[in-house]
Structure formats: C-alpha cells, structure tokens
Amino acid sequence: MKNKNTKKQILLALVAFLTLPMVALNCQPAQAMMSDPGVIDQLQKRRAALQTREFYLMRDTDDLLRKKEDIRRRNDSDAPAQMNEVCRKIDAKAWELQQVRLDIRDVNIRLL
C-alpha cells in the first residue's frame, strides 16, 4: 500500500514539475504585455477606432436598407438594376461589419 502511494506521489510531482514551466512560459508574454501602459493605450485607441467604424457601417447599412425599401415601393423601370446594386452594397457592408466586430472582439480579448 505504501509503495502505491509513493509511486502516485512521485508521478504527481513529475507531472507538476513538467507542466509548471510550460504554464509559466505561456503566461509571461501576456503579463509582460499588460504591464506596458503603451500597449494598453494603443489597444484602447484601436478599440475606440473600431467602435467608431462599426457605428458608421451600421448607419450606412440602415441607409441602404431604407433605400432598398424605397426602390421596392417605387417599382419603376430601373428598379431591378438599382435593387441589385443596393443589395451588393448591403452585402459588402455586412461583410465589413462582421470583420470589424471580429477585430473588436480580438482587441477586447487582448485587453482582458
């Protein structure tokens, strides 16, 4: 019985000895990065710029959706071409908005 406990303790000590340096090495860059006020300031400025960009993209998308609804209601001879153009612009804005939101998420994760 004593032999089993000794083997178990040795195994646990070995696992702790091997994993502790890996954990410490993985934590050091994040701690070093967060101790630098310049990095934090730069990330906060980046987040503010991205949030401003997100606001303008949402506003532009809303304007395009209103324009699409106006074209649908008007239904004149140029409506199909105009509708296609507006839909392409909406898709492009939606893709760009998604990218900006992913960038905001990444910056927020770095600031944690």
N, C-alpha and C positions, 0 to 999 in steps of 0.2 A: 504494500500500500504506500509506504514511504517513498519507494522508488518511482511509482507512478506520479506522485505529487512533485517530486524533484524534477522529473522529466517535463512535466507540464509547466513548471515554473521556468525552467531553462528555455523551453520553447517560447513561452510568452515574452521572456526577456530578450530573446533573439529577434522575435518579430518587432518588439518595441524598438530595439536597437537599429534594426534595418529601416523601419518606417519613419522614425523621428527625423533623420536627416532629410529624407525626401519631403516631408511636410514642411520642415524649416526652410528648405531651398525654394519650395513653391510659394511660401508666404513672404519671403523677403522682398521681391520686386514690388508687390502691392503695398507693403508697408513703406518702402522707400519712396514710392511714387506719391503716396498720400501725405508723406511728411513734407513734401516740397510745396509751399504755397503757390509758387508759379504755375505748377501743373494743375492744381485745383482751380486757380483763377482762369487758366486757359480753358479748362473743361467747362467751367460755368459760363464763360463767354460763348463757347461753342454751342452749349445747350440753349442759351438765350437766342442766338442767331438762328438755330434750327427751329425753335418755337415760333419765332417771327416768320420764318419761311413757311412753316406749317399753317399759320394763320392766313397768310396771303394765298396759299394754294387752296385752302378750304373756301376762302372768299371767291376766288376765281372759279372754282368748281361750282359753287352755288350760282354764280352769274351765268355760267354756261348751261346749267340745268334750267334756269329761267328762260334763257334764250331758246333752248330746245323745246320747252313747253310753248313758247310763243310761236315758233315755227310750226309746231304740230297743230296749234289752233288756227293759224293763218291759212295753211294748206294751199299756197299758191304754186305756180309752175316751177319755181326754183326750190321748192321745199325739200325734195329728196336730196339734192346736192348739198344744200345748206345743212340738212339733218346729218348727212354723212360726215361733213366737215366738223360739225359741233360734236358729234359722237366720238370722232377721232381725238379731238382736243380734250374731251372729258376723260377718255381712256388714258391719254398721256398724263393729264393732271393727276388722275387717280394713282397711276404707277409712281409718279414722282412723289406724291403724298405718302405713299406706302414706304418708299425709300427713306424719306425724311423721318418718318415715325420710327423706322428701324434704327436710324442713326441716333435719334433722341434716346431710344431705349439703350443703345450701346453706351452712350455718354452717361446716362443715369446709372448704369451698372458700374462703370468705372468710378463714379463718384461715391458709390456705397462704401 
